Amino acid sequence: MASHRTRILILVAASALLPALSVDAEAPQHVRTAHTFLMAWGNQRWDELRTVAAEQVTVRVGDKVFTLEPAAQKSEVALVFPFRGLSTIRADGKVNGITVEDLGLKVGDNEMRGPGTIMLKEQDGGEFRVIGVSTGAP
């Protein structure tokens, strides 16, 4: 009986994960870019971060401005997991950013959470680069 329940639990868990795994492959390029940026930044995967970020990314936390430099493997601000709720920002029909419903950032010993924005710039060929991150958190 316990074996039967275990199988059911495994099937339910697997079926819940399959849509989450397929969303990334089906997501638009700008959403994949933002997701890759956040995952690479949060895990300090600098080589991967360079593929989706500008040479220097401006990070605004409230009224303070910091920099993220993937090529130099330097960040004055750390991303804190988890993040959630990515939504596209469009102006005049063009994608120019992604909102993040819940974004965690750490500056020194101070950690803050709240909504944030990832600013994107479209390159030739339809690829996007992250040029900035901002949050209203003080």
C-alpha positions as CSV (number, residue, x, y, z in Angstrom):
1,M,0.0,0.0,0.0
2,A,2.8,2.4,0.9
3,S,4.5,1.6,-2.4
4,H,1.4,2.5,-4.3
5,R,1.1,5.8,-2.5
6,T,4.8,6.5,-3.2
7,R,4.3,5.9,-6.9
8,I,1.3,8.3,-7.0
9,L,3.3,10.9,-5.1
10,I,6.2,10.6,-7.6
11,L,3.8,10.9,-10.6
12,V,2.1,14.0,-9.2
13,A,5.5,15.6,-8.4
14,A,6.8,14.8,-11.9
15,S,3.7,16.1,-13.6
16,A,3.9,19.3,-11.7
17,L,7.6,19.8,-12.8
18,L,7.1,19.1,-16.5
19,P,5.2,22.4,-17.3
20,A,7.9,24.4,-15.4
21,L,10.7,22.8,-17.4
22,S,9.0,23.4,-20.7
23,V,8.1,27.0,-20.0
24,D,11.7,28.1,-20.2
25,A,12.1,26.5,-23.7
26,E,8.9,28.2,-24.9
27,A,9.4,31.6,-23.3
28,P,10.2,34.6,-25.5
29,Q,13.9,35.5,-25.9
30,H,13.7,38.5,-23.6
31,V,12.2,36.4,-20.7
32,R,14.8,33.7,-21.2
33,T,17.5,36.4,-21.1
34,A,16.2,37.9,-17.9
35,H,15.9,34.5,-16.3
36,T,19.4,33.4,-17.4
37,F,20.8,36.7,-16.1
38,L,19.2,36.3,-12.6
39,M,20.2,32.6,-12.3
40,A,23.8,33.4,-13.5
41,W,24.2,36.4,-11.2
42,G,22.7,34.7,-8.2
43,N,25.1,31.7,-8.7
44,Q,28.1,33.8,-9.7
45,R,28.4,32.0,-13.0
46,W,30.3,34.8,-14.6
47,D,30.9,33.3,-18.1
48,E,27.2,32.7,-18.5
49,L,26.4,36.1,-17.2
50,R,28.6,37.7,-19.9
51,T,26.4,36.1,-22.5
52,V,23.3,38.0,-21.5
53,A,24.6,41.2,-19.8
54,A,26.2,44.4,-21.0
55,E,29.8,45.0,-20.0
56,Q,28.6,47.1,-17.1
57,V,25.2,46.8,-15.6
58,T,23.8,49.6,-13.4
59,V,22.1,48.3,-10.3
60,R,19.9,50.9,-8.5
61,V,18.8,50.1,-5.0
62,G,16.5,53.0,-3.9
63,D,18.6,56.1,-4.4
64,K,22.0,54.3,-4.4
65,V,23.7,53.2,-7.6
66,F,26.1,50.2,-7.9
67,T,27.7,48.4,-10.7
68,L,27.9,44.8,-11.9
69,E,30.8,43.9,-14.2
70,P,30.6,40.4,-15.5
71,A,33.9,40.4,-17.4
72,A,35.7,41.6,-14.3
73,Q,33.7,39.1,-12.1
74,K,32.8,42.1,-9.9
75,S,29.5,42.9,-8.2
76,E,28.9,45.4,-5.5
77,V,25.4,43.9,-5.0
78,A,24.5,40.3,-4.7
79,L,21.2,38.6,-5.9
80,V,19.4,36.7,-3.1
81,F,17.3,33.7,-4.2
82,P,14.4,33.2,-4.7
83,F,13.0,35.6,-7.2
84,R,9.6,35.3,-8.8
85,G,7.0,36.9,-11.1
86,L,8.7,37.9,-14.4
87,S,6.5,40.1,-16.6
88,T,7.4,42.0,-19.8
89,I,7.5,45.8,-20.0
90,R,6.7,47.3,-23.4
91,A,6.8,50.8,-24.7
92,D,5.5,51.6,-28.2
93,G,5.2,47.9,-28.9
94,K,8.9,47.3,-28.1
95,V,10.2,45.2,-25.2
96,N,12.4,47.3,-23.0
97,G,12.4,45.5,-19.7
98,I,11.1,42.8,-17.3
99,T,9.4,43.4,-14.0
100,V,10.2,41.1,-11.2
101,E,7.4,40.7,-8.6
102,D,9.8,39.7,-5.8
103,L,13.5,40.4,-6.1
104,G,16.1,40.0,-3.3
105,L,19.3,42.0,-3.2
106,K,22.1,42.2,-0.7
107,V,24.4,45.2,-0.3
108,G,27.0,44.6,2.4
109,D,25.1,43.1,5.4
110,N,21.8,44.6,4.3
111,E,19.3,42.3,2.5
112,M,16.2,43.7,1.0
113,R,13.2,42.3,-0.9
114,G,10.6,43.9,-3.1
115,P,9.5,44.5,-6.7
116,G,12.2,45.2,-9.2
117,T,12.9,45.9,-12.8
118,I,15.4,44.5,-15.3
119,M,16.2,46.9,-18.2
120,L,16.9,45.3,-21.5
121,K,18.5,46.5,-24.8
122,E,17.7,44.7,-28.0
123,Q,20.8,43.9,-30.1
124,D,20.8,43.3,-33.8
125,G,19.4,39.9,-34.5
126,G,16.8,40.0,-31.8
127,E,19.0,39.2,-28.9
128,F,18.7,41.1,-25.6
129,R,21.2,42.3,-23.1
130,V,20.6,43.3,-19.5
131,I,21.7,46.9,-19.1
132,G,20.3,47.7,-15.7
133,V,18.5,46.4,-12.6
134,S,16.5,48.6,-10.2
135,T,14.4,48.2,-7.1
136,G,12.7,50.8,-4.9
137,A,13.9,49.2,-1.7
138,P,15.8,51.6,0.5
